[in-house]
Each structure stands twice: as C-alpha cells, then as structure tokens.
Amino acid sequence: MGYKTDWFKGVFPALVTPFDTHDQVDEAAYRELIRFVLPHVNGLVPCGTTGEFSYLSADERKRTIEICLDEVRASRKDIPVVAGTGAMSTRETVELTAWAGTPARPARWSWRPISSSPTLTKCTTISRP
C-alpha cells in the first residue's frame, strides 16, 4: 500500500532537541542546529526518533516543530519538514498526527505507540487521514 513521492529522497536527519539547564527546549541552540544542517540536507525531521520526544509535552513538541518550520521558511530553502508525531500512546499519536496534517505542516511521520504492542486497530486509527 505504499507509493513513491518525488520529494522524499536524500538526507532527512531526525534532529536532536537540545535542552537548557532547566530542562526546557533550548530554542536558540535548536535554531542554530537547524541553520547548521540546512545547507547539507534534503529535508528535516523535528521530533523524530532521537528519543527526546518522550520527554516533551504535546505543546513543546508542537513548538519544536513550528521552530523548525520557521527556520526553513526564513532560509528560503524549499525543503520538506516531516513532523515526527509518534508518541507513547495511541491518543497522543492521533492528536499530534491530526495537528501536523495541515497545509502549513503537510508531512508527518508516525510510528506505533511505544507503550504497547501494535494492533490492527491502533495502526488503522493512526493512519487515517
């Protein structure tokens, strides 16, 4: 049930999410990281599978994705941003995937909820448009 796209090829790093000494997302460091990798990649994956997503609230994850989109827009480089929307629960995965699936955020990448074994129902729920 797969299909090929013209835009999904090349290097798409899952960005690490830097934290400050107060365990908050270090926005300045994150923006610096994005600017550093932008000239060398074909796309970006904020909140991917580098591990920090499990320590961020849904609002923090949304903000992290928005920061990435802001930096890509500011760079005027036309590359896709694939929002990582996998989460610890099916409910949160579905909510983040729905939020990320808008014209401003057209691409998203999800994985099965980590908290339990996947079932057909969970996978079907997450994959619905």
BELCORWO-V993068 format. One record per pair of residues at least 12 apart in sequence whose C-alpha atoms are under 10 Angstrom apart, sorted by the first residue. I is the first residue (numbers start at 1). J is the second residue. D is the distance in whole Angstrom. If there is no record, write none. Layout:
I&J&D + I&J&D
This chain:
7&42&9 + 7&43&9 + 7&79&8 + 7&80&8 + 8&42&8 + 8&43&8 + 8&79&10 + 8&80&8 + 8&82&10 + 9&42&7 + 9&43&8 + 10&41&7 + 10&42&6 + 10&43&8 + 11&40&8 + 11&41&5 + 11&42&5 + 11&43&6 + 11&44&8 + 12&40&10 + 12&41&6 + 12&42&6 + 12&43&5 + 12&44&5 + 12&45&6 + 12&46&10 + 12&79&10 + 12&80&9 + 12&81&9 + 12&82&8 + 13&37&9 + 13&41&8 + 13&42&9 + 13&43&7 + 13&44&6 + 13&45&6 + 13&46&8 + 13&48&8 + 13&49&10 + 13&50&10 + 13&82&10 + 14&43&9 + 14&44&7 + 14&45&5 + 14&46&6 + 14&47&7 + 14&48&5 + 14&49&6 + 14&50&6 + 14&51&10 + 14&82&9 + 14&83&10 + 14&84&8 + 15&30&9 + 15&33&8 + 15&34&8 + 15&37&9 + 15&44&7 + 15&45&6 + 15&46&5 + 15&47&7 + 15&48&7 + 15&49&9 + 15&50&7 + 15&52&10 + 15&68&9 + 15&84&10 + 16&30&8 + 16&33&9 + 16&34&10 + 16&45&9 + 16&46&8 + 16&47&8 + 16&48&8 + 16&49&9 + 16&50&6 + 16&51&8 + 16&52&7 + 16&53&9 + 17&29&9 + 17&30&6 + 17&33&9 + 17&46&8 + 17&47&7 + 17&48&9 + 17&50&8 + 17&51&9 + 17&52&6 + 17&53&8 + 17&56&10 + 17&61&10 + 17&64&8 + 18&30&6 + 18&31&10 + 18&33&9 + 18&52&9 + 19&52&9 + 23&55&9 + 23&56&10 + 24&56&9 + 24&60&9 + 25&56&9 + 25&60&8 + 25&61&9 + 25&63&9 + 25&64&8 + 26&64&10 + 27&63&9 + 27&64&8 + 27&67&8 + 27&68&10 + 28&67&10 + 30&64&8 + 30&67&8 + 30&68&8 + 30&71&10 + 31&64&10 + 31&67&7 + 31&68&7 + 31&70&9 + 31&71&7 + 31&72&10 + 32&71&9 + 33&68&10 + 34&46&10 + 34&67&9 + 34&68&7 + 34&69&10 + 34&71&7 + 34&72&8 + 35&68&9 + 35&71&7 + 35&72&8 + 35&74&10 + 35&75&8 + 38&71&9 + 38&72&8 + 38&75&8 + 38&77&8 + 38&79&9 + 39&75&9 + 39&77&8 + 41&79&8 + 42&77&10 + 42&78&9 + 42&79&6 + 42&80&7 + 42&81&9 + 43&72&9 + 43&77&10 + 43&78&9 + 43&79&5 + 43&80&5 + 43&81&6 + 43&82&7 + 44&65&10 + 44&68&8 + 44&69&9 + 44&72&9 + 44&79&8 + 44&80&7 + 44&81&5 + 44&82&6 + 44&83&8 + 44&84&10 + 45&65&9 + 45&68&9 + 45&80&9 + 45&81&6 + 45&82&5 + 45&83&6 + 45&84&6 + 45&107&10 + 45&108&9 + 45&109&8 + 46&61&9 + 46&62&10 + 46&64&7 + 46&65&6 + 46&66&9 + 46&67&9 + 46&68&7 + 46&69&9 + 46&81&7 + 46&82&7 + 46&83&6 + 46&84&6 + 46&85&9 + 46&108&10 + 46&109&10 + 47&60&10 + 47&61&7 + 47&62&9 + 47&64&7 + 47&65&7 + 47&68&10 + 47&82&9 + 47&83&7 + 47&84&5 + 47&85&7 + 47&86&9 + 47&87&10 + 47&109&9 + 48&82&9 + 48&83&7 + 48&84&5 + 48&85&8 + 48&86&8 + 48&108&10 + 48&109&8 + 48&110&9 + 48&111&10 + 49&84&8 + 49&85&10 + 49&86&8 + 49&109&10 + 49&110&10 + 49&111&9 + 53&84&9 + 53&85&9 + 53&86&8 + 53&87&7 + 53&88&9 + 54&86&9 + 54&87&7 + 54&88&7 + 54&114&10 + 56&87&10 + 57&92&10 + 58&85&10 + 58&87&9 + 58&92&8 + 58&93&10 + 58&95&9 + 58&96&7 + 59&96&10 + 61&83&9 + 61&84&9 + 61&85&9 + 61&96&9 + 62&83&9 + 62&84&10 + 62&85&9 + 62&96&8 + 62&99&8 + 62&100&8 + 64&83&9 + 65&81&8 + 65&82&9 + 65&83&6 + 65&84&8 + 65&85&10 + 65&100&9 + 65&105&9 + 66&81&10 + 66&83&9 + 66&100&10 + 66&104&10 + 66&105&9 + 68&81&8 + 68&82&10 + 68&83&9 + 69&81&7 + 69&82&10 + 69&83&9 + 69&104&9 + 69&105&8 + 80&105&9 + 80&106&9 + 80&107&7 + 81&105&8 + 81&106&8 + 81&107&7 + 81&108&8 + 81&109&10 + 82&100&9 + 82&105&8 + 82&106&8 + 82&107&5 + 82&108&5 + 82&109&6 + 82&110&10 + 83&96&9 + 83&97&8 + 83&99&10 + 83&100&7 + 83&101&9 + 83&105&8 + 83&106&9 + 83&107&6 + 83&108&4 + 83&109&6 + 83&110&8 + 84&96&9 + 84&97&8 + 84&100&9 + 84&107&9 + 84&108&6 + 84&109&5 + 84&110&6 + 84&111&8 + 85&97&5 + 85&98&9 + 85&99&9 + 85&100&8 + 85&108&7 + 85&109&6 + 85&110&5 + 85&111&7 + 85&112&10 + 85&113&10 + 85&126&10 + 86&108&9 + 86&109&7 + 86&110&4 + 86&111&5 + 86&112&7 + 86&113&6 + 86&114&8 + 86&126&9 + 87&110&8 + 87&111&8 + 87&112&8 + 87&113&5 + 87&114&7 + 87&115&9 + 88&111&10 + 88&112&8 + 88&113&5 + 88&114&5 + 88&115&5 + 88&116&8 + 89&112&8 + 89&113&5 + 89&114&7 + 89&115&6 + 89&116&8 + 89&122&10 + 90&111&10 + 90&112&8 + 90&113&6 + 90&114&9 + 90&115&9 + 90&116&9 + 90&118&10 + 90&121&10 + 90&122&7 + 90&123&9 + 90&125&8 + 90&126&7 + 91&113&9 + 91&122&9 + 91&125&9 + 91&126&9 + 92&113&9 + 92&126&10 + 93&110&7 + 93&111&8 + 93&112&8 + 93&113&7 + 93&122&10 + 93&125&9 + 93&126&7 + 93&127&10 + 94&110&9 + 94&113&10 + 94&122&9 + 94&125&7 + 94&126&5 + 94&127&8 + 94&128&9 + 94&129&10 + 95&126&9 + 96&108&9 + 96&110&9 + 96&126&10 + 97&109&8 + 97&110&7 + 97&126&8 + 97&127&9 + 97&128&9 + 97&129&9 + 98&126&9 + 98&127&10 + 98&128&9 + 98&129&8 + 101&129&8 + 110&123&10 + 110&126&8 + 110&127&8 + 111&123&9 + 111&126&9 + 111&127&10 + 112&126&8 + 113&126&9
